[in-house]
Amino acid sequence: MSHTVVAELVANVQKITAKAGDIVGPEDTLVILESMKMEIPVLAEVAGTITEMKVAEGEVVRDGDPIAVIEEN
């Protein structure tokens, strides 16, 4: 079953810390967002393998935009 991690606010994608094919756990950081000079880590939420990263560094995401798709183990 796949799970999509979504943005919870409007922010810039400052750094991508995971890539497609990586195995992640519920507390692993996928990307770091920047909003109002604050860094906000986005966590995997579930254990599994990243099948797709939907963002690029420097991109602006809005509330509800997909960040990554994880195939749950």
Backbone bond lengths (Angstrom), bond angles and torsions (degrees), N, CA, C in turn:
res aa  C-N    CA-C-N  psi(-1)  N-CA   C-N-CA  omega(-1)  CA-C   N-CA-C  phi
1 M - - - 1.429 - - 1.534 108.23 -
2 S 1.315 117.24 136.58 1.465 119.38 -179.08 1.524 111.02 -99.74
3 H 1.320 114.43 151.12 1.462 122.52 -178.34 1.531 107.38 -129.09
4 T 1.331 117.25 131.02 1.457 121.20 178.39 1.523 109.42 -102.39
5 V 1.329 115.35 125.61 1.465 121.76 175.55 1.526 106.44 -88.90
6 V 1.328 117.00 130.34 1.465 121.12 -176.99 1.525 110.92 -120.67
7 A 1.338 114.65 157.24 1.463 121.05 176.44 1.524 109.00 -71.81
8 E 1.316 116.10 147.08 1.462 120.91 179.86 1.524 112.27 -109.85
9 L 1.347 116.66 3.45 1.457 120.96 179.74 1.521 109.58 -162.33
10 V 1.310 116.71 169.02 1.457 121.60 174.38 1.520 107.38 -80.24
11 A 1.351 116.36 126.25 1.468 120.13 -176.36 1.522 109.88 -162.51
12 N 1.323 115.00 166.00 1.463 121.81 172.63 1.520 108.75 -92.77
13 V 1.334 116.49 142.60 1.461 120.90 174.16 1.528 106.21 -80.59
14 Q 1.325 116.16 105.31 1.458 120.94 -176.29 1.527 111.66 -81.45
15 K 1.342 116.82 -44.77 1.466 120.90 -176.33 1.516 109.97 -151.07
16 I 1.326 115.74 136.78 1.463 121.55 174.66 1.527 106.93 -100.78
17 T 1.328 116.44 125.03 1.465 120.76 -175.76 1.528 113.25 -109.93
18 A 1.327 117.78 -1.13 1.467 122.04 179.18 1.523 108.59 -138.11
19 K 1.331 115.79 161.93 1.471 119.79 -179.80 1.521 109.98 -140.56
20 A 1.315 115.61 166.18 1.463 120.60 177.49 1.523 109.14 -56.46
21 G 1.328 115.76 135.20 1.461 121.95 -178.88 1.520 113.37 99.35
22 D 1.340 117.25 -17.70 1.466 120.57 178.66 1.531 110.29 -70.92
23 I 1.322 115.94 142.55 1.457 122.19 173.43 1.523 106.87 -93.95
24 V 1.328 116.42 127.46 1.467 121.03 -175.32 1.523 110.94 -127.70
25 G 1.323 114.07 159.71 1.459 121.77 174.83 1.517 109.45 -114.23
26 P 1.323 116.94 173.85 1.457 121.78 -174.35 1.527 115.47 -60.02
27 E 1.297 119.44 -22.73 1.458 121.25 -178.35 1.528 112.93 -107.87
28 D 1.340 118.06 7.29 1.462 120.76 -179.46 1.523 110.84 -77.43
29 T 1.334 116.15 138.93 1.460 122.02 179.73 1.524 109.85 -81.41
30 L 1.337 115.81 129.56 1.462 121.80 177.73 1.523 111.32 -94.91
31 V 1.314 116.10 -47.37 1.466 121.56 179.16 1.530 108.86 -144.38
32 I 1.326 114.72 161.62 1.455 121.75 172.25 1.526 106.48 -112.62
33 L 1.324 116.00 121.85 1.460 121.05 176.49 1.523 108.38 -97.71
34 E 1.343 116.36 154.27 1.452 121.62 176.93 1.515 108.37 -125.88
35 S 1.325 115.27 126.29 1.457 121.15 177.51 1.520 108.06 -145.03
36 M 1.314 116.37 127.31 1.465 122.01 178.92 1.531 111.15 53.41
37 K 1.337 116.39 41.80 1.469 124.78 177.67 1.526 113.41 65.54
38 M 1.333 116.61 18.33 1.462 121.50 175.19 1.523 108.92 -111.20
39 E 1.329 116.67 140.26 1.459 121.62 175.37 1.518 108.91 -93.10
40 I 1.342 115.88 128.26 1.463 121.20 -178.62 1.531 108.83 -122.04
41 P 1.347 117.95 113.20 1.465 119.07 177.07 1.533 110.36 -75.49
42 V 1.331 115.57 141.39 1.467 121.41 174.26 1.521 106.68 -108.01
43 L 1.325 115.91 121.09 1.464 121.71 -174.88 1.526 112.00 -95.02
44 A 1.333 115.69 159.79 1.460 122.14 -176.11 1.530 113.65 -65.95
45 E 1.303 119.68 -32.29 1.470 125.52 179.74 1.532 114.22 75.88
46 V 1.336 118.73 -34.16 1.469 122.48 179.08 1.524 109.11 -136.64
47 A 1.336 116.91 161.91 1.460 121.60 174.98 1.512 109.01 -87.88
48 G 1.329 115.78 139.67 1.458 119.37 178.21 1.512 112.03 163.58
49 T 1.330 115.57 -161.89 1.461 123.10 -178.97 1.519 109.30 -113.56
50 I 1.323 116.13 130.85 1.466 120.00 177.70 1.521 108.34 -69.96
51 T 1.321 116.21 122.94 1.469 119.85 178.31 1.525 111.61 -98.28
52 E 1.339 116.55 -23.10 1.460 119.22 -179.05 1.526 110.69 -160.41
53 M 1.330 115.23 133.02 1.465 120.88 170.11 1.520 106.24 -99.04
54 K 1.322 117.15 128.59 1.459 122.39 -173.25 1.529 113.51 -100.41
55 V 1.346 118.08 2.03 1.459 121.28 -176.46 1.529 110.62 -127.52
56 A 1.325 115.16 164.40 1.462 122.33 175.91 1.526 107.97 -129.73
57 E 1.333 116.37 152.46 1.454 119.94 177.84 1.519 110.42 -59.75
58 G 1.337 116.04 137.60 1.454 121.43 -179.49 1.519 113.89 91.42
59 E 1.305 116.98 -13.96 1.465 122.73 -179.50 1.531 110.25 -74.38
60 V 1.323 116.22 151.40 1.464 121.40 174.99 1.529 108.24 -99.31
61 V 1.340 116.12 130.20 1.462 120.86 175.83 1.526 108.92 -111.94
62 R 1.311 115.14 153.18 1.459 121.60 178.27 1.526 109.09 -118.38
63 D 1.309 116.81 163.42 1.454 122.30 179.45 1.529 110.22 -51.94
64 G 1.324 116.69 122.58 1.455 121.99 178.77 1.516 114.98 95.10
65 D 1.348 118.28 -9.77 1.469 120.27 177.89 1.528 109.68 -67.14
66 P 1.347 117.94 139.06 1.463 120.03 177.94 1.523 111.44 -70.43
67 I 1.326 115.76 139.88 1.461 121.58 178.14 1.534 110.36 -108.20
68 A 1.327 116.65 -45.38 1.460 120.69 -178.42 1.520 109.87 -154.17
69 V 1.341 114.67 156.26 1.457 121.26 174.45 1.526 106.93 -116.13
70 I 1.339 115.37 128.88 1.463 121.81 -178.65 1.526 108.85 -119.55
71 E 1.321 115.78 127.27 1.468 121.52 173.00 1.517 107.09 -86.08
72 E 1.347 116.01 113.28 1.460 120.14 -175.97 1.522 111.41 -68.26
73 N 1.353 115.44 144.23 1.483 121.39 177.58 1.503 110.00 -87.02
